[in-house]
């Protein structure tokens, strides 16, 4: 499974890690994913969701 948000599709991106002497090393920036129970297509499923989707209210939590 790729490291992506299952709601918005946000995933890993590559960039550079620069030291004080401006040497460059490749690295990946990964989204802050949280495992949550979410209602998807009418069913309760466990999904990996980024914190931006959680904060903005894109997730609908299942009724207990």
C-alpha positions as CSV (number, residue, x, y, z in Angstrom):
1,X,0.0,0.0,0.0
2,X,1.4,3.4,-0.9
3,X,1.7,6.1,1.8
4,X,-1.3,8.2,0.7
5,X,-4.3,9.8,2.3
6,X,-7.3,7.8,1.2
7,X,-9.6,10.9,1.0
8,X,-7.6,13.6,-0.7
9,X,-4.7,11.5,-2.2
10,X,-1.9,13.5,-0.6
11,X,1.3,11.5,-0.7
12,X,5.0,11.6,-0.3
13,X,7.1,14.1,-2.2
14,X,10.9,14.3,-2.7
15,X,13.1,17.2,-1.9
16,X,16.4,18.2,-0.5
17,X,17.9,18.2,3.0
18,X,20.3,21.1,3.1
19,X,23.1,21.3,5.7
20,X,24.7,24.4,7.0
21,X,27.4,24.2,4.4
22,X,24.6,23.9,1.7
23,X,25.3,20.3,0.8
24,X,22.2,18.6,-0.6
25,X,20.9,15.1,0.3
26,X,17.7,13.7,-1.2
27,X,14.9,12.9,1.2
28,X,11.2,12.3,1.2
29,X,8.6,14.5,2.9
30,X,5.7,12.3,4.2
31,X,2.2,13.4,5.1
32,X,1.0,13.1,8.7
33,X,-1.4,10.1,8.3
34,X,-3.6,8.8,11.1
35,X,-5.5,5.6,11.2
36,X,-9.2,6.3,11.7
37,X,-12.6,4.7,11.4
38,X,-14.4,6.5,8.6
39,X,-17.7,6.0,6.8
40,X,-16.7,5.4,3.1
41,X,-19.5,4.5,0.5
42,X,-21.9,3.8,3.3
43,X,-19.7,1.4,5.2
44,X,-17.5,1.8,8.2
45,X,-13.9,1.2,7.2
46,X,-10.5,1.8,8.8
47,X,-8.6,4.3,6.6
48,X,-5.4,6.3,6.7
49,X,-6.3,9.9,6.6
50,X,-4.1,13.0,6.7
51,X,-4.5,15.5,9.6
52,X,-5.6,18.3,7.2
53,X,-8.7,16.2,6.2
54,X,-9.4,15.5,9.8
55,X,-9.2,19.1,10.9
56,X,-11.2,20.5,7.9
57,X,-14.1,18.0,8.5
58,X,-13.8,15.8,5.4
59,X,-14.1,12.7,7.5
60,X,-17.5,11.4,8.8
61,X,-17.1,9.3,11.9
62,X,-19.3,6.3,12.3
63,X,-22.2,6.4,14.8
64,X,-21.5,4.1,17.8
